[in-house]
Structure formats: structure tokens, C-alpha cells
């Protein structure tokens, strides 16, 4: 089982990196290992499907850099492959005077990031979405759209298989020794290892000496479908977010088929795959995560205490629905169905500062690279982000080759030996 590149994780990031590598090196032998039975079984297949435009993020961030370009690249990919797109746009609305400053900041960020974002009066907003409620004005993003994330990932899988990439499903990373990767099935050797394992990326990275200052704190995101009809809302409607944390608040999402759902929550979870009940309960994870969540609660870092209380209240359907109804003029409270399947956000925490990491984090060397914080809008960013990772891999491997070439002959022999 010898490969030039071995990728752990068959979510959107692992798939996109494989696609970029095979594009650059058509003869490379590439394999993807995935502990589940198919692609996109976790965050990549459980997200909203919204293609964000790129105005939430500061101009110096990787997210700002990749969201705008990723929005265009993903739309192009869907169009070329006959995949569905709902070009529904997005309204960001204010509830009172205090939130107008938040709208102003989003508009400034959009301008710096080169993203289209338009000011609308209440009357203009109502022409786009007759049911929307906002205070004085709103922002409109015409480039926001929705796709089916599972459909996209399945299309990528078919493309990769046709390009010669090997998939090993139900194959879980268990450890490594140099460039030998152990799994619950085969043992692999590889020229380069790429960790895109989402919820378990930090754990794998530590085996290679990376990500030592970080740990994953999982947050559960739950949506609820509006079952009455598809017409009461025609565009995405978002509140002004708290820009001090990475969560966007409960909002209305128009899915690719025109359905309406509200969410998500950002409820602190107690183990990495804490989707429902005690499914996949892990005592070790529970103890470690509870330890860090207790520290966050006691120190109240980034107002975690208030966040935890507010998010836990969202398990109450009446409260959850009430948060969404603030953004619309009229909607049937009884028209909502049950909670949809939850997703888990693999949110990175800096263990020293006790702050949530807002941007993507990638660490690596000449033998491996580790994607440590591929959280929303990672799906939107996936194609340009994969180009970025491929460039990093090339730079790190070239740097070592250059270093070896510059060594005296006797040192070089020693190094090779």
C-alpha cells in the first residue's frame, strides 16, 4: 500500500485537496482513507449548503481570501457538472438601533474583501423579501446561493475515482511511524500525508508533533424545517452576528430545492460525535472536553457562560422558533416540523488563551500537513483552500530538497542514510 499522497478524511476538504493534487500531478498515486462508509458523513454532508459571499471576515484572514473566490469556483463546478444551485441571495437584518453598527462593519468588510453587498431601505428589502422584518435598513448579498453539499461531494468522488484516486472506506487512522500509516485495516506508506480528518484532525496532528497548542471543542448545530410550505420566505435571512465569535446566529436558510429551514444552534457538545443520545459516546473525549468547557465556563472566556446558557435554551422548540420569527413579519409558528439531523462543528480552541480560533489553521513540514480548523465557511472555500494547501505542500517539500542540495557531500550521505 504505497502512495505518493495519503489523505485522511473524505469530507469536502480532503476531496478538494485530492482533486487539486491530481490536477497538478496527474501521475501521482493518491489514496483517501475514511473511517465512515462513504464521503461527507459528518460536517461536509450536514451543513446548510449555503455558498457564502465573504463579507463576515476580516481582510487579513484566510477565510476572507477564499470565501469570495470559493463562491465563484463552487458555482462554476456545479454548473459544469449539472448540479443544482439555488441563487437565492441573502438579507442581513437589524432588530434595533444597536445592531446598525454591526451592519456598518459588515459593509466595511465587504468593501475591503471585494465582495458585493448592497444597502437597502426597509422598503427595498421588502421588495426582495416581502416577509422580512428589519430596523431602518438591511444588507443584501446577491452572490449568496445554496447547493446540495452531499451531491457536490458525491460528484467529486466520481471525478476522483475516474482520475485514479483510490478510496478506502471504513478505514480508520490508528497511528503512524515515520511515513508508515497504521489503520484498522491495511498499513500504508506514503511520500506525503495529509490530515483533513475534521473532528479528529487535532488528535492526528499531535502524532506528528503539530497542533500542540490546540484542541477541538465540538459545537452541535441543529436545524428545523418549516414544513408548511416553501413560499413564506424566498431568500436567506440572517441576523447581525456577534463578530467576536464564529457563530452567525439562528437564521432562515433556503435550501437548494427551495425548502425553508431555521438554525443552526451552536450548543456545546460533550464528545466529538455527540449527535444524539449516547451514540458514539467516548469517555476519554467526554472527560477532556468537559475539562476545557469547565475552564471556559469558569473564566467566561469570549462570554462562553452566556453563550452556553443561550444555546442550551434552543433545545426548547418554542424558544428556537421564536428567535427566527423576529426576522419576519408573519409566519405560522405551528408550521415548523421536527429538528433535522444535527451536525458537529469541529471548532478549534487555543488551550493557552482559551479563545476560539476564528480562521483556518494549517501546520506541516516536508512529510505531512494538517488542516486543523476547517470550519464554516470551509465548504464554500474548499477549492481555493485546496490550492493553498497544495502550494504549501510544494513549498515545504522544495525547501527540504534545497536544504539537502546545499549540504556538503559527507553531510548529504549522512542525511540520506
Secondary structure by P-SEA (a helix, b strand, c coil): ccccbbbccccaaaaaaaaaaaaacccbbbbbbbccccccccccccccccccccccccccccccccaaaaaaaaaaaaaaaccccccbbbbbbbccccaaaaaaaaaaaaaaabbbbbbbcaaaaaaaccccccccccccccccccccaaaaaaaaaaaaaaacccccccbbbccccccbbbcccbbbbccbbbbccccaaaaaaaaacccccbbbbbbbbbbbbbccccccccbbbbcccccccccccbbbbbcccbbbbbbbbbccccccccccccccccaaaaaaaaaaaaaaaaacccaaaaaaaaaaacccaaaaaaaaacccccccccccccccbbbbbbccccccccccccbbbbbbccccccccccccccccccaaaaaaaaaaaaaaaaaaaaaaaaccaaaaaaaac
